[in-house]
Amino acid sequence: MLRPVSGAVRFVLGGKAAALAALFALLALAVSAPSASADQLGSECPATLRTTTGTALQISRVGAPVLTSQAGVVTSWAVNNPSFDGVTEKLKVFLPVGSELEVVAESLLQAIPKGGVSRFPVRIPVPAGVQFGAYDSVGVAECYNTFTADDKYGGYGGDTPVGSRHNGFNYVGEKSLIALAVTVEPDADGDGYGDETQDGCPTNAAVQGPCPTPAPPPSSGGSGGSSSGGGAPPAASLKIAGAKLEGNTVAVKLTSTAQAQVTVSGSVRGKPIAPAAQLAVTPGATGRAYLPLSKAMRERLAKLPRRQHLTLVVEATSSGAVPASLEVALPGRKKPARHHRHR
Ligand SMILES: [Ca+2]
């Protein structure tokens, strides 16, 4: 018996979507080039017919892909329905698994009124290689006739639930496009929010609003900032009270005028010497951060004569706070002329 290879990619809307989106984004990073723009799949062609089946999906189309090229987030779907009353559809997302189609996600059922394009904003993380279709208990809106036999859709009765698979079609229509247009935006940080319209900070999975910027100037009058959710914390002012090398670790003392989550980093000529340390600093108390020297830095110091030093710049930053920095001399450790070891 075959193991369900795609078991990991089934999810329900809103559930583990974010975590899986992160996985998908990683897969996408591994496979594709960086930062593409949104994928547009399907068509906003005006529907002229309805399929005889409940579920239908485009299986081939001349000059356009039917599969997503990259992982991302479906941010909207649209149906152009100039003519029909009583159209009620939901978007279905299919992942081909061998000869079967697994439904990996779906939208809510939506009424699509007669009279033009209806567009539905959604947030559905999808992996690369999925295809889109629709379910309507009466029949899915389609656009006939494209005069091209290779424009094909497959249809079958019923509605496959998310997490289940379907095999085979009851009907394959030619010269037709499913009247369904789907926008898939990239999701570089894998947070499950489309980077072009849903994610204000596509480089930080923890933030969907604007990216945090260090030290915005205190807004004194003017049009004012758009800090939502009243009572923004007062801007902190950071100070590095001291930093010194203890063994192979730089111990840093710092203070803040307001409660702050602080990142402390150390660099020599712009190159980090240790992973940044994070700590919470309470006003009135001294926070301590420790930066262990990297192996490369220890080796550099070992080769540097004792009377020389490297200048370490310790920097403390916090969202919305004025950053602080302090220079510390890291003395060389090479003893004067003993036996010279060759590597
Ligand atoms: Ca994102």
Residues whose N, C-alpha, C, O or C-beta is under 5 A from the ligand:
A	BS01	CA	D187 A188 D189 G190 D191 G192 Y193 G194 D195 D199 P202
